[in-house]
Every structure is written in C-alpha cells, then in structure tokens.
Amino acid sequence: MKRLVPFVEGRGDLKALPALLARLVLHLGVDSLFVDTNPFRVQNLGKLFQGGGAEWQRLVTAAVRTRHETGAILLILDGDVRRVSDMRYIERFGDDHFCAFRVAAHLADLAKGSGAGSIVSVAAAFAMREMESWAVSTIDGLAEAKPSDELEIPVGIAVPENPEAMNDAKGWLKKALGKYKPTLHQLELAQRIPIDLAIKRSRSFRRLANAVSQLNNAVREGTYVCSPQLP
C-alpha cells in the first residue's frame, strides 16, 4: 500500500477532507492507497502559481521527500475564483477565465517539474464552488443520515437548484440549519455526506472520485499519472 497525500485549502479542510477521502476510498474499493491524515495546506490557487508554479512544485517535492512511501498526491481546492492570474495559464489558453478542467490540467502539467508522472502520481480536482456544495447537493440524504447533536438537519429539506453554481454554499447551510462554521462543522459533514448520492448528483464530486480511481490504478499497475490531461 502506498500513501495518498491530500493537499487542501482551508483550516476546516485539514480534518474534513482526509475523513471524506477515507470514506470515498472505502466506497470505491481502493486497494493500493491509504489516505494520509496529515494533509499539506496550500491556502489558495494564487499561492500555488507563485514564481510561475515554483511554489506548487516545491510542495510536491516536499511531500515526496517527507512522507514515507508516497504513491500519489491529490490536490483539492475550492473552485470559487473567476480569474486566473498565472501568466503561463494565460499564454497557454489565451485568456484568464477560470475553467476547473483547464486549471487542473495546468497544475498537473506544472507538477511534472517535480517528478509528477515519473516518480509520483498527481491529480488535481476542484470542489465547485466549495466543499460545502457537496453537502448542499446531498442535503436530503444528510437529513436521513445518523442524527447529530451538533448539526440538526430537518427531514424533508429540499435540495436547491444547481448547488455547484451557488456563490455561497456556506451561507446557504448557515441559513438552512440555523448555524454553520467551517472550522467546527466541516468534519461532521464529511463524515455524513452520502457518497453514492454525491457521485450521482455532483459533477465535481464525480471528478474527485475518478481522480482517486486513476491514482489507485496507477499505483496498482506500477505506473504514474498526471491528471487531468488536456486532449
């Protein structure tokens, strides 16, 4: 078994996303990776692009060097930006508009400078537009999950139209549940989100699941991937 090292954005993600990934790995029947419970925190997309991607490459190198038996790195960020300031991205695509697939492919390509695709597998994925969007898209299923003393989700709550296009999923949860604070409640959501429902309803969550499967297959087969790749 090789180590899957998550790279995450916010403080609440440090515990929530490893917990969610552990459940996803179990759901998918992953057999060649285990989830590292101590993620790298990368803060935001702009920081990764500092120095023409040098910061992102430095972090990939650090993970390979410091985490024993690292087989794969999975970067998970919020897709809540509108413009990408990286000049390489602008030169490559001709504009600065954020596109989750293009940005993820660009990051995967930049990671090759640190051995991605040759000594370690790397995948990038975005929660559209926040991790909380996955909870909103499955809120009715969350209501039917194991009750919680901390977050009470009313049975019969309706899923809003197109949660992945929402500008403030955190705000929607706070209004719908009466309270919500990422650093306090993200972990509980991660432990309760119905995985099968999230895969069915959320395109960005399906991408996350596909990325995990790609990384697992590469490790099992003794190969390396950078995902996604442009055609």
C-alpha positions as CSV (number, residue, x, y, z in Angstrom):
1,M,0.0,0.0,0.0
2,K,1.2,3.5,-0.9
3,R,0.4,6.8,0.7
4,L,-2.2,9.2,-0.8
5,V,-1.2,12.7,0.4
6,P,-4.0,15.2,0.2
7,F,-3.3,18.9,-0.5
8,V,-6.1,21.1,0.9
9,E,-7.0,24.8,1.1
10,G,-8.6,25.9,4.4
11,R,-8.2,25.1,8.1
12,G,-11.5,23.2,8.2
13,D,-10.3,21.0,5.3
14,L,-7.3,19.7,7.3
15,K,-9.5,17.2,9.1
16,A,-12.6,17.1,6.9
17,L,-11.1,16.2,3.5
18,P,-9.0,13.3,4.8
19,A,-12.1,11.9,6.5
20,L,-14.2,12.3,3.3
21,L,-11.4,10.7,1.3
22,A,-11.1,7.8,3.6
23,R,-14.9,7.1,3.1
24,L,-14.5,7.6,-0.6
25,V,-11.6,5.2,-0.8
26,L,-13.7,2.6,1.0
27,H,-16.7,3.2,-1.2
28,L,-14.6,2.8,-4.4
29,G,-12.8,-0.3,-3.2
30,V,-9.4,1.3,-3.5
31,D,-6.8,-1.4,-2.8
32,S,-3.4,0.2,-3.4
33,L,-3.6,3.5,-1.5
34,F,-4.2,4.7,2.1
35,V,-5.1,8.2,3.0
36,D,-2.6,10.3,4.8
37,T,-4.4,12.0,7.7
38,N,-2.0,14.9,7.8
39,P,-2.6,17.0,4.6
40,F,-0.5,19.8,3.2
41,R,-2.3,23.1,3.5
42,V,-1.7,25.2,0.3
43,Q,-4.0,28.1,1.2
44,N,-5.2,29.1,-2.3
45,L,-4.7,28.8,-6.0
46,G,-2.8,32.0,-6.3
47,K,-0.2,30.9,-3.9
48,L,0.4,27.7,-5.9
49,F,1.1,29.8,-9.0
50,Q,3.7,32.0,-7.3
51,G,7.0,32.0,-9.1
52,G,5.4,30.5,-12.3
53,G,4.3,27.4,-10.4
54,A,7.5,27.1,-8.3
55,E,5.6,27.1,-5.0
56,W,3.4,24.2,-6.2
57,Q,6.4,22.3,-7.4
58,R,8.2,22.9,-4.1
59,L,5.2,21.4,-2.2
60,V,5.1,18.3,-4.4
61,T,8.8,17.8,-3.8
62,A,8.3,18.2,-0.1
63,A,5.6,15.6,0.0
64,V,7.7,13.0,-1.8
65,R,10.7,13.8,0.4
66,T,9.0,13.9,3.8
67,R,6.1,11.4,3.5
68,H,7.3,7.8,3.5
69,E,6.0,5.6,0.7
70,T,4.1,8.4,-1.1
71,G,2.5,6.9,-4.2
72,A,0.1,9.7,-5.1
73,I,-0.7,13.4,-4.4
74,L,-4.3,14.7,-4.6
75,L,-4.8,18.5,-4.7
76,I,-8.4,19.5,-3.8
77,L,-9.3,23.2,-4.0
78,D,-12.5,25.3,-4.0
79,G,-13.4,26.4,-7.5
80,D,-14.7,29.8,-6.3
81,V,-12.3,32.0,-8.3
82,R,-13.3,33.8,-11.5
83,R,-9.9,34.8,-13.0
84,V,-6.5,33.1,-13.0
85,S,-3.5,35.4,-12.7
86,D,-0.8,33.0,-13.8
87,M,0.8,34.2,-17.0
88,R,1.6,30.6,-18.1
89,Y,-2.0,29.8,-17.9
90,I,-3.0,32.9,-19.8
91,E,-0.4,32.3,-22.5
92,R,-1.5,28.6,-22.8
93,F,-5.2,29.2,-23.1
94,G,-5.4,32.8,-24.4
95,D,-7.5,34.2,-21.5
96,D,-7.6,34.4,-17.7
97,H,-11.1,32.8,-17.2
98,F,-11.3,30.1,-14.6
99,C,-12.2,26.7,-16.0
100,A,-11.9,23.8,-13.5
101,F,-10.7,21.3,-16.1
102,R,-8.1,23.7,-17.7
103,V,-6.7,24.9,-14.3
104,A,-6.5,21.3,-13.0
105,A,-4.7,20.2,-16.2
106,H,-2.4,23.1,-16.0
107,L,-1.5,22.3,-12.4
108,A,-1.0,18.6,-13.3
109,D,1.4,19.7,-16.1
110,L,3.3,22.1,-13.8
111,A,3.8,19.3,-11.3
112,K,5.9,17.4,-13.8
113,G,8.7,19.7,-12.9
114,S,8.8,17.9,-9.5
115,G,8.6,14.4,-10.8
116,A,4.9,14.0,-11.3
117,G,4.3,11.3,-13.9
118,S,7.7,9.8,-13.4
119,I,8.3,9.2,-9.6
120,V,4.8,10.0,-8.2
121,S,1.3,10.3,-9.5
122,V,-0.5,13.7,-9.1
123,A,-4.2,14.6,-9.6
124,A,-5.9,18.0,-9.2
125,A,-9.6,18.4,-8.5
126,F,-11.9,21.3,-7.6
127,A,-15.0,21.4,-5.4
128,M,-17.5,23.6,-7.3
129,R,-17.6,26.0,-5.9
130,E,-16.9,25.0,-2.3
131,M,-16.7,21.7,-0.4
132,E,-20.0,22.7,1.2
133,S,-21.6,22.5,-2.3
134,W,-21.3,18.7,-2.0
135,A,-23.2,18.8,1.3
136,V,-25.9,21.0,-0.2
137,S,-26.3,18.7,-3.2
138,T,-27.0,15.8,-0.8
139,I,-28.7,17.7,2.0
140,D,-31.8,15.5,1.8
141,G,-29.6,12.4,2.2
142,L,-27.7,14.1,5.1
143,A,-31.1,14.6,6.8
144,E,-31.7,10.9,6.7
145,A,-28.2,10.0,7.9
146,K,-27.3,9.3,11.6
147,P,-28.6,12.1,13.7
148,S,-26.2,14.6,15.3
149,D,-26.3,16.7,18.4
150,E,-24.3,19.4,16.7
151,L,-25.8,19.9,13.2
152,E,-29.5,19.2,13.1
153,I,-30.7,18.8,9.5
154,P,-34.5,18.9,9.2
155,V,-36.1,15.9,7.4
156,G,-37.8,17.0,4.2
157,I,-35.3,19.8,3.4
158,A,-35.2,20.5,-0.3
159,V,-32.1,20.5,-2.4
160,P,-31.7,23.9,-4.2
161,E,-31.3,24.1,-7.9
162,N,-27.7,23.6,-9.2
163,P,-25.7,23.7,-5.9
164,E,-22.5,23.8,-7.8
165,A,-23.3,27.2,-9.2
166,M,-24.1,28.7,-5.8
167,N,-21.9,31.6,-4.8
168,D,-22.2,30.9,-1.1
169,A,-22.9,27.3,-0.1
170,K,-21.6,28.1,3.4
171,G,-24.2,30.8,3.8
172,W,-26.9,28.6,2.5
173,L,-26.1,26.0,5.1
174,K,-26.0,28.6,7.9
175,K,-29.4,29.8,6.9
176,A,-30.9,26.4,6.4
177,L,-29.5,24.8,9.5
178,G,-29.5,27.8,11.8
179,K,-25.8,27.7,12.2
180,Y,-22.7,26.7,10.3
181,K,-19.0,27.4,10.8
182,P,-16.5,25.6,8.6
183,T,-13.8,25.0,11.3
184,L,-16.4,23.5,13.6
185,H,-18.8,21.6,11.2
186,Q,-16.9,20.7,8.0
187,L,-15.6,17.4,9.6
188,E,-19.1,16.4,10.6
189,L,-20.4,17.0,7.0
190,A,-17.5,15.0,5.6
191,Q,-18.4,12.1,7.9
192,R,-22.1,12.2,6.9
193,I,-22.2,13.1,3.2
194,P,-23.8,10.1,1.3
195,I,-21.0,9.1,-1.1
196,D,-23.2,7.4,-3.7
197,L,-25.6,10.4,-3.8
198,A,-22.7,12.9,-4.1
199,I,-21.3,10.9,-7.0
200,K,-24.7,10.8,-8.7
201,R,-25.6,14.5,-8.3
202,S,-22.3,16.4,-8.3
203,R,-20.1,16.6,-11.3
204,S,-17.1,17.9,-9.3
205,F,-17.5,15.1,-6.8
206,R,-17.5,12.6,-9.6
207,R,-14.3,14.1,-10.8
208,L,-12.9,13.6,-7.3
209,A,-13.9,10.0,-7.3
210,N,-12.4,9.5,-10.8
211,A,-9.2,11.1,-9.7
212,V,-8.9,8.7,-6.7
213,S,-9.6,5.8,-9.0
214,Q,-7.0,6.9,-11.5
215,L,-4.3,7.3,-8.8
216,N,-5.2,3.9,-7.3
217,N,-5.0,2.2,-10.7
218,A,-1.6,3.8,-11.4
219,V,-0.1,2.6,-8.1
220,R,-1.6,-0.9,-8.6
221,E,-0.1,-1.1,-12.1
222,G,3.3,0.4,-11.1
223,T,2.8,3.4,-13.4
224,Y,2.5,7.1,-12.9
225,V,-0.2,9.6,-14.0
226,C,-0.7,13.4,-14.0
227,S,-4.5,14.0,-14.0
228,P,-6.3,15.5,-15.8
229,Q,-4.6,15.8,-19.1
230,L,-5.7,18.0,-22.0
231,P,-6.6,16.2,-25.2
